[in-house]
Amino acid sequence: MSAKPTELRMLRNIGIMAHIDAGKTTTTERILFYTGQIHRVGEVHEGNTTTDWMVQEQERGITITAAAVTSYWKNHQINIIDTPGHVDFTIEVERSLRVLDGAIAVFDGVSGVEPQSETVWRQANKYKVPRICFVNKMDRVGADFIAAVESMRERLAANPVPFQLPIGSEDQFSGVVDLVKMKALVWGVGDTKGDKWDEVDIPADMAVDAALAREFLVEQLANCDDALAEKYLGGEAITEAELKAAARRGTIEFKFVPVFCGSAFKNKGVQPLLDAVIDYLPSPIELPNVEGMDVEDEDKKLTRKRGSEDFFSGLAFKIMTDPFVGQLSFVRVYSGSISVGEVVLNTRTDKRERISKILRMQANVREELETVGAGEIVAIAGFKQIATGDTICDHKHPIRFESVMFPEPVISIALEAKSSADTDKLQKALERLQNEDPSFRVSFNAETAQTLLSGMGELHLEIIVDRLKREFKADCNVGHPQVSYRETISKAGKVDETHRREGAGINQFAQVSVEFEPGERSGGLVFENKVKENKLPKQYVEQVKKGLEEALLAGPIAGFPVVGVKARLVDGRFDPAIPDPNAFKVAAGMALRRGLREASPLLLEPVMALEVISPDDYLSNVMTDLNSRRAQVNNVTMKGHLQCVEANTTLSEMFGYSTQLRSISQGRATFTMKFASYEQVSAQTLKRITGL
């Protein structure tokens, strides 16, 4: 292993993201092998890869939790996070991209862009993460590099630029043409390890295609680099170094996305991909200063330089329970440095915490460090109170970074302990799991005395229950999946509310005037204050917002959480003789509850976007089954030699679909499903839920 680089320019923090089964974990495993971190390549189908270390991952052959590993390549340190591809674990991708500097987007050479590819691409766009693309599985039957690149252009609205062309495809795939060097890289027929290849002249039958692709590459680089454009238009020779420098700038500035290809499983094309990570993805210091806000005044912006010379700051993006160390917090260090034994501030809790251990994680293997500096991703032990999205920083120079956004759960199951001895065990286990995974929620139904677990899908909840039983030895009875309904309003209104309470040692008075109107159904409360501070001080306005948020937890129709509400505080009055901010929290809650009743409330259910891939022979079976589930079929297209059905349907109709689809297609059809929107329930569903 190389020595750890001290210069930030030699550091890369990257994620590997893709649709399920595109080959992320296999690609990560090859990277670790070629960089000398492991000495035997593990395989997903054998359940022995480095990053899929959880028992549930090994059994199912999927990635569930984002795993962090560190490797070294050509004197550069590369911190890698292998993220899940399944839509149920999209929170893992979300929080990983929040702290990464670059990403490799992996695509299946046969399928091209798939539904979850679009989701992770949008997440990378949201966090402005520069990326390169790797078209994997070029050895599979039906692999088509050009079609995969075109699908990126069409479905991702991206500008993909091939930096390589495949030499052969399917079982004839033997290497790649490097369009920067204009050389062919060919892996030996008998070399199964893939650590040796020959750099030779481009095959004669590819000379024309390679020349055209090279021309397109240089044109794209010239479009975003004036000096290169002058040389190109003047017909001057352009060096490899000039092309790489221009490509690096274009990638970091989102002008285009470099595309590479290979077969990770067959050990071809991974080392050039590693070179591309170093050549085209940014180091921490090539990105803008990290922005945050003042702890006392959220409107006041603060910045930290991405170097060790500034005050310490970092973001906790993942919590994990380690059987040996206890609770670990994965932290991206943005600025400054921190050592074991030092005290930092958590700006959410406003509490000081002492660092007891700093660990570099190799998936679930630990390496202890004394000090860690800017740009690093490490796990820290010792925090008593910490949650995903918390900012930790120098206690003398506080700053708060934007947290991580968590999607709303769409499905629930009821749970109860098998015995009174298991009750306490179950409660503690659920607290730990909820702290690890913010997309998983726990609530208690007083009427049925049952605990409700809510998550992103059936698989998500299945994994949670499995972990409860295996890791925490908490025996429990599990109910059938239930839909997580929501409530909203359909018209605008205004409520004036006065709260007055006297006696029993409590004197309270608050008067508020709040306007309501429907908002985006995918979001929660959007609050706006129109009252000047000289009339209603800030601490009262904050309590109004808290009261509104708490009242949204249970709607007027059936007690489900309320979404899609805009609330505007237009007036307020307090009594200087009894200045109790809590009175405004109570008044706001009363105002919202009355406002919801008067604003024609609606009951909503989650509608899912579904994509089914099926051989032609079973298409009619698939369509008949979708019609029986009241699905709205939007499109049927060919994807290679398979039929692709795109449809929308309510989540309540999709329970048990995976088993049914296997049955009607003899196991040959596959599907992906993701949350699309909340829509009003049918009259029959409303009657069934409310009994009215």
Secondary structure, DSSP 8 states (H G I E B T S, - for coil): ------SGGGEEEEEEEESTTSSHHHHHHHHHHHTTS-SS---GGGT--SS--SHHHHHHTS--S-EEEEEEETTEEEEEEE---SGGGHHHHHHHHTT-SEEEEEEETTTBS-HHHHHHHHHHHHTT--EEEEEE-TTSTT--HHHHHHHHHHHS---EEESEEEES-GGG--EEEETTTTEEEEE-SS-SS---EEEE---GGGHHHHHHHHHHHHHHHHHT-HHHHHHHHTT----HHHHHHHHHHHHHTTS-EEEEE-BTTTTBSHHHHHHHHHHHS--GGGS--EEEE-SS-TTSEEEE-SSTTS--EEEEEEEEEETTTEEEEEEEEEESEEETT-EEEETTTTEEEE--EEEEEETTEEEEESEEETT-EEEEE--SS--TT-EEE-TTS--B----------EEEEEEESSHHHHHHHHHHHHHHHHH-TT-EEEEETTTTEEEEEESSHHHHHHHHHHHHHTS---EEE---EE--EEEESS-EEEEEEEEEEETTEEEEEEEEEEEEE--TTS-EEEEE-S-TTTS-HHHHHHHHHHHHHHTTS-TTTS--B-SEEEEEEEEE--TTS--THHHHHHHHHHHHHHHHHS-EEEEEEEEEEEEEE-GGGHHHHHHHHHHTT-EEEEEEEETTEEEEEEEEEGGG-TTHHHHHHHHTTT--EEEEEEEEEEE--HHHHHHHH--
